[in-house]
Amino acid sequence: MVSMDTLSLWIGAMFTLFIYTFAIKDNKLYRLTANLMVGSGAGFVTVSAINNIRRIALTPMMNGQIVWIVPIIFGLTLYFRFSKEYFWVNRYGLSVIVSIGTALTITTVIYSQILAQVKSTFITPFTIDNIIVIVIVITSVLFFVFSGGTNVHKSTTFGYIRQVGLYAMMIAFGATFGNTMMSRIAEMSARMFYVLSPEALPVLPVTLILIAITLLPIAKILRKK
C-alpha cells in the first residue's frame, strides 16, 4: 500500500512538471495546477484567519476582555462594501487599516532605509570596507541630485563623481541580478532532484503521457484523418 508521504511526493512531482509545461505553451495542465495552488492558498489563508480571530479575539472576549469587540466591529464594517446603500460604512474599517499600516510602514522605512543606513555607513569610517561604502553612498546620492534639470553643475569634478556613482550602481545591480539568478537556478536544480528521485520515478511515465496528450495537437491530427 502506498504511504501518504509517497503519494504526496508523486503529486508534487506531477504538479512540478505540469507547471514547467508553461515554458512550451499555455495548456490545461498548467491552468489546473495554477488554479489548485491559488485555491489551496486561499483556503489556507481563510482557515488561518478564522483561527486567528478565534484565538486572538473570541477567546479573550469569553474570558472577560470585551475590548476585543472593537477590532471585530471594524472588521465587519468591511463587508458593507457589498451593499450599494451602506457602502460608506466600509470606509471606517478601511481607514483604520490604512492609517495603522501607514504609520507602521513609515516608522519601519525611516529606521531601516535612512537611520540604519546612515548609522551603518559612518559607524566605523576608518576601515577599508566602510570607506568604500561611504564613497559609493555619497557618489550614488550625488548622481541623482545632479542628474537632471537646468541647474545641474557642469564642472568636470562632478562629472567624475557621477560616473563613479553610476559604475557603483551598475555593479550593485549586476550583483543583485546574479544573486537572484543563482538562487532561482539552485531552486530549479533542487526541484529537478526532487522530480527525478527514486521515489518519484514510478509516476513519471504517467505524467509524461498526460503532458504529451495535452501539448501535442492530437485532436487536429484526428480531424485531418
C-alpha positions in Angstrom: 0.0 0.0 0.0 1.3 3.5 -0.9 2.0 5.7 2.1 0.9 9.2 2.3 4.5 10.5 2.1 5.0 8.7 -1.2 1.6 9.9 -2.5 2.4 13.5 -1.7 5.8 13.1 -3.4 4.1 11.8 -6.5 1.6 14.6 -6.6 4.4 17.2 -6.0 6.4 15.8 -8.9 3.4 15.7 -11.2 2.4 19.3 -10.5 6.1 20.5 -10.8 6.2 19.1 -14.4 2.8 20.5 -15.1 4.0 24.0 -14.1 7.1 23.7 -16.3 4.9 22.9 -19.4 4.0 26.6 -19.5 7.5 27.2 -20.9 6.2 25.4 -24.1 2.8 27.0 -24.2 -0.3 27.7 -22.1 -2.2 24.5 -21.5 -4.9 22.9 -19.4 -2.4 21.1 -17.1 -0.7 24.3 -16.2 -4.0 26.1 -15.6 -5.2 23.1 -13.4 -2.0 23.3 -11.3 -2.2 27.1 -11.0 -5.9 27.0 -10.0 -5.2 24.3 -7.4 -2.3 26.4 -6.0 -4.4 29.6 -5.8 -7.4 27.7 -4.3 -5.4 25.8 -1.7 -3.6 29.1 -0.8 -6.9 30.9 -0.4 -8.4 28.1 1.7 -5.3 28.0 3.9 -5.4 31.8 4.4 -9.1 31.7 5.2 -8.8 28.9 7.8 -5.8 30.6 9.3 -7.7 33.9 9.6 -10.6 32.2 11.3 -8.3 30.5 13.8 -6.6 33.8 14.5 -9.9 35.6 15.1 -11.0 32.8 17.5 -7.6 32.7 19.3 -6.8 36.4 19.5 -10.3 37.9 19.8 -13.1 35.5 20.6 -11.3 33.5 23.3 -10.2 36.6 25.3 -13.7 38.1 25.0 -15.2 35.0 26.5 -12.7 35.5 29.4 -14.0 39.0 30.0 -11.8 41.1 27.8 -14.6 42.9 26.0 -12.2 45.5 24.4 -11.6 43.0 21.5 -15.1 43.7 20.3 -13.7 46.9 18.7 -11.5 45.3 16.0 -14.2 42.8 15.3 -16.7 45.6 14.6 -14.2 47.4 12.4 -13.6 44.2 10.5 -17.3 43.5 10.0 -17.7 47.0 8.5 -15.5 45.9 5.6 -18.3 43.6 4.4 -20.6 46.6 3.8 -18.7 47.2 0.5 -21.0 44.6 -1.0 -24.0 46.8 -0.2 -24.8 49.7 -2.5 -26.9 51.5 0.1 -24.4 51.2 3.0 -21.2 51.1 1.1 -19.9 54.2 3.0 -19.7 52.1 6.3 -16.9 50.1 4.7 -14.7 53.3 4.8 -14.4 53.3 8.6 -12.7 49.9 8.8 -10.7 50.6 5.7 -9.5 53.9 7.1 -8.3 52.2 10.3 -6.4 49.5 8.4 -4.7 52.1 6.1 -3.8 54.5 8.9 -2.3 51.9 11.1 -0.5 50.3 8.2 0.9 53.6 7.0 2.1 54.5 10.5 3.9 51.2 10.9 5.4 51.4 7.4 6.7 54.9 7.8 8.3 54.1 11.1 10.0 51.0 9.7 11.1 52.7 6.5 12.6 55.7 8.3 14.7 53.5 10.5 15.7 50.7 8.1 16.3 52.8 5.0 17.5 56.1 6.4 18.7 55.9 10.0 20.1 52.4 9.8 21.9 53.3 6.5 23.5 56.4 8.0 24.5 54.5 11.1 26.0 51.6 9.2 27.8 54.0 6.8 29.5 56.2 9.3 29.8 54.0 12.4 33.4 52.9 11.6 34.6 55.3 8.9 38.3 54.3 9.1 38.1 50.7 7.8 38.7 50.0 4.1 35.3 48.4 3.7 33.5 51.3 5.3 35.4 53.9 3.3 34.3 52.1 0.1 30.7 52.1 1.4 30.9 55.9 2.2 32.3 56.7 -1.3 29.6 54.6 -3.0 26.8 56.1 -0.9 27.9 59.7 -1.5 28.6 59.3 -5.2 25.3 57.5 -5.8 23.4 60.2 -4.0 25.2 62.9 -6.0 24.4 61.1 -9.2 20.7 61.5 -8.6 21.0 65.0 -7.2 22.9 66.3 -10.2 21.4 64.1 -12.9 18.8 66.5 -14.4 17.2 69.9 -14.6 18.6 73.2 -15.7 20.6 73.9 -12.6 23.0 70.9 -12.9 26.5 71.7 -12.0 28.6 71.3 -15.2 32.1 71.0 -13.7 34.4 68.2 -14.6 34.7 67.1 -10.9 31.0 66.5 -10.6 31.1 64.6 -13.9 33.7 62.2 -12.5 31.8 61.8 -9.2 28.6 61.0 -11.1 30.5 58.4 -13.2 31.8 56.7 -10.1 28.2 56.6 -8.7 26.9 55.2 -11.9 29.5 52.5 -12.1 28.9 51.6 -8.4 25.2 51.3 -9.0 25.7 49.1 -12.1 28.0 46.8 -10.1 25.4 46.6 -7.4 22.5 45.9 -9.8 24.6 43.3 -11.6 25.5 41.5 -8.4 21.8 41.6 -7.3 20.7 40.2 -10.6 23.4 37.5 -10.5 22.4 36.5 -7.0 18.8 36.3 -8.0 19.6 34.1 -11.0 21.8 31.9 -8.8 19.1 31.4 -6.2 16.5 30.6 -8.9 18.8 28.1 -10.6 19.5 26.5 -7.3 15.8 26.2 -6.6 15.2 24.7 -10.0 18.0 22.2 -9.5 16.7 21.2 -6.2 13.2 20.7 -7.7 14.7 18.6 -10.5 16.4 16.3 -8.0 13.0 16.1 -6.3 11.3 15.1 -9.5 14.0 12.6 -10.5 14.3 11.0 -7.1 13.9 7.2 -7.0 10.6 7.5 -5.1 9.1 9.7 -7.8 10.2 7.6 -10.8 7.1 5.4 -10.9 4.8 8.3 -11.6 6.9 10.0 -14.3 5.7 7.8 -17.2 2.1 8.7 -16.5 2.9 12.3 -16.0 4.8 12.5 -19.3 2.0 10.8 -21.2 -0.5 13.3 -19.8 1.8 16.1 -20.9 2.2 14.7 -24.3 -1.5 14.2 -24.8 -2.2 17.8 -23.7 0.5 19.5 -25.7 0.5 17.5 -28.9 -2.2 18.5 -31.4 -3.8 15.1 -31.4 -7.3 16.4 -32.0 -6.2 18.3 -35.1 -4.4 15.2 -36.4 -7.6 13.0 -35.9 -9.8 15.6 -37.6 -7.4 15.6 -40.6 -7.7 11.8 -40.9 
